[in-house]
């Protein structure tokens, strides 16, 4: 059938540009092209440089479309395609040289192909291939007619690829949003309690290092607030508007560590049904906080060392280098130097991490911060538990809590406040939830303090009454009670206990 070229161009353009769904657009053009070409199938291919292969994004036959297909591609083949300036007829029987190799590659025995290179601004982006059953089905006239619509097909393909890229980035952003809402608890505006007292030296170091990009290592016992310090460094840095990704290295199974940190490619292992960005990619442009760095398995230590040295990663199952711009803050409660001597931690990684170490002191070494921390958590936990007005703290209770050893540091203090508020039934908070063993511990610790310096009158009285109550198992009045041993009226003793924040009532042992 003879067709006017202008009319042919107009009809094909209208059809291939009618939808951003390339399958729908080519299907509409397919039916029209069959009126002017021998045509049984249409292929639309692009080069996927990540895979080093042809990605067949569309295969349309008379009975419908098939799913995507990946065809391994010798580099020489795409170089040949890149050299084409117009349509080319490929016939398995008449082809020679490279064209014959291509015919074998695409399994076209018994078929005829008419291939049209698709270019945008002279850059090859894909190939449109018309296929007909039988040999020698296409001629020069077919090639010349198909060349008329090279631009519409190229623009339609470029628009589709751009649209897919937009959708991919949208999905990435939605994924990031879900991830950060779940993982990220920003303490950007929180005041560091003890910043001007027990943590004064720590905060001075934070102010020095925050504006820079170097790696920071936070060391201290469990519960001392290493995560809070990491938050502070991030939000005081030029990266504060970027992501802040937190990773507890001790909470991720060793078999999943590489995938979680560095991501994986589709098909990298059983269950990897799609590509996944790791925590380092999510943190690009911001900060990653690696808590419990001493728990990293050896293989992950090697990959982390590469990140710190070269600022690049490879996903599991991939060979593509991904550059990243991430600041690393690591934290540990372990002695990494002793782990090095035991061959459980890499010495070269230690040197990379230990550029600017910050040691966070335990709570027992900054007891003056205890009252402020107690008041802070009483206010915070009251709000969380729905207590409208935070309760007052009984006189003497703060001094008693200051004298406690706090083996669990700030985390233990926070849990104690929450436990006390759950038990709260009105009145003042006395923190009677300290166990007898804890009372004995605080008494012993306070006795040590006596050797180091004098106590004020309330402290000495609280200490002495607590010791006597421990002896009487909490009995205040009656024979053998604390009042009798102290030689004062039981009501007077109760008044003093109330003022000093010492609990009432007998202690029961199991």
FENQUI-V990437 format. One record per helix or strand. SS is the DSSP state (2 for helix, 1 for strand). FROM is the first residue (numbers start at 1). TO is the last residue. If there is no record, write none. Layout:
# FENQUI-V990437
<<SS FROM TO> <SS FROM TO>>
This chain:
# FENQUI-V990437
<<2 5 16> <2 22 33> <1 41 48> <1 53 61> <1 64 66> <1 69 72> <2 75 83> <1 88 91> <2 97 105> <1 111 120> <1 123 133> <2 140 147> <2 150 183> <2 200 209> <1 216 219> <2 226 235> <1 244 248> <2 249 251> <2 254 262> <1 264 264> <1 276 276> <2 279 282> <1 287 291> <2 293 295> <2 298 310> <1 312 313> <1 316 316> <1 322 323> <1 327 332> <2 336 341> <2 347 353> <1 357 359> <2 363 365> <2 367 385> <1 393 393> <2 397 402> <2 409 422> <1 429 429> <2 436 452> <2 457 471> <2 482 486> <2 490 500>>
